[in-house]
């Protein structure tokens, strides 16, 4: 099992190669190149510790100015390997977000090594838009997202463009690239 520093390196490599490199998120480059991008690694397996890490990142994001912490990726290196367990935790996180009164202020985006979009063919390359080397929850400031969406022409076309980009690369090559991120080979 890699240590936290290796998990963070792999996550940042995934951001560089997939999210920014393939332009899956056209808004990511400025944040990726900024020290205000936070990658936090939770290496616990215990549910109370996972919840605590989630709440700490949520608190940090809302208590720090955007210039200090623009966005956070909370990466789970030893937990939530099952996609179903991950989805259950994500639902719990969404409930915690709402209970904290932060719905509309913070949005959660989900990434997992076995990500599957409901209703999509399990063999589709489209799942790779949300496949990451480790189970990850992305905390996004809603005001920041609204600002960049307002400046971007035709944001509704992003998912279709991503699906085409990933289909052009192909599942075998995408699988190989993700494996390389995890193994460092």
N, C-alpha and C positions, 0 to 999 in steps of 0.2 A: 504494500500500500504506500503510495507516494506521500511525502510530507506536505504540509500546507503550502510551502513555497513552490513545490513542484506542481501542485494542483492549481495554484494561482498562475504560474507560467503557462500551463496547458490551457487554462481558460483564456488568458490574454492572447495566446497563439490562435485559439479558435476565433476570438473576436477579430484578430488581424486577418486571418485566412478566409474565414467564412463570412462573418457579419459585415466587416469593412471590405475585405478583399473581393468578395463576390457582390458587394453592394446590396446585400439582402436588407439592410436598413440604411437608407440614404442619409439618415440623420446621425449615424453613429460616429463618423470620422472625427468631427470636431471634439466630441466628448472622449473618444478613444485616445486621442492625442493629448488630452488634458490631464493634469494631476487630480482633477476633481472627479475622475472615474474611480470609484471604490470597488475593489474586489475583496470580499470577506469570505474566508474559508471556515466552515464549521466542521470540525472533525469528530463530533460526538455521534453516538448511535442512539442515545436516549431521547425519547420524545420531549420531556420537559426542557432539556438542553436545546433542542431544535427550536422549540417555541421561544425560549429565552433569546437565542441568537436572532430569530426573526424579529422579535419585539425590539431588541437593541438596535438593529439596523433600521427599523421603521422610525424609532425615536431619533437616531442619529441623523437620518435624512431630513426629518422635519425640524430638527433643532439647529441644523447648520445651514448657512447661506449656500445658495447654488454654486457660488464661486469656490467654495470649500469642498462640498460634496454634491455634485450635480446629479449623480445617479449611483445606485449600488447594485452589484451582483452578489447575492449570497449563494455560495457554492457549498454543497454538502458532499464531503469526500468519503464518508463512511456510513451514510444513511440514505434512505429513500431510493435505493437501487431499483426496486420494483416500481414500474410506472404507475401502477394502481396505488401503491403506498404514497408515491409522490403526489398524485392527484388528490388523494385524501388530505395530505398535509397542505397542499395549495388551497383547498377549500377551507380548511381551518384557518389558514393565513388570511384569506379573504374575509372570513367572519371576524377575525381579530382586527383587521383594518377597518371594517364597518363599525365594530364596537368602539373603536378608538375615535370615531367620528372623522376618519380621514378619507372616506370614499369621496371621490371627486378632487382630492388633493394628491393622492398617491395611487398609482395604478401598478398592478402586478403583471409581469409577463413571465411566461413559463418556458423552460428549456430542460430537456432530459435526453440522455443517450438513446432511449427507446421511444422517443416521442412519436405518437400517432394521432393524426387528426381524425376525429370521429367521422365515419362515413367514407373515408378515403381508402383506396386499396392499400393494404398493409405493405405492399411491395413498391409503392409510389415513391418517387424521389422527392415529392413535395414535403414529406415529413422532415427532411434535412434542414428546412428553414428554421426548425425549432429543436434540432438535435445538437446537443452540446456534449463535451467530453464528460461532464459531471452533472448531476441534478442541480439545477440552478433556478433561483427566483430573482428576477430583475425588478427592482423598485424604481419606478419612473415618476418623476414629478409631473403632475397633470398640466400645470401651467407651462412648463418647459415644452412638453409634448404639443400642447395647443399652439404655442408660438412657432415651433418648427413646422408643424403641419400647415399652418397658415401661410408660411413662406414657400411651401413646396408645391409645384404644379402637379395636379392630378394624383394625390396620394392614394386614391382608390385603386389605381393601376398597379401599385406595388406588389400585392400578392400574386397577381397573374404574371407579372414580370419575373418574380422570384421563382414561380413554378416552372416557367420556361427556362430560366437560367439553370436550375437544378436538373431539369429533364435533359437539357443539352449536355450536361456533365455526365449524367447517368449514375444509377445506384451503386454499381460496383466501384466506380472511381470515388464517389462520395464516401462510401464505406471505408475504402482504403485511406482516404484523407483523415477521417475521424480516428481510425485506428492509429495512424501515425501521430496524431496529437496526443493520444493516450499513452503510447509506448515511447514517444520521443525518438523513434527510429527515423 
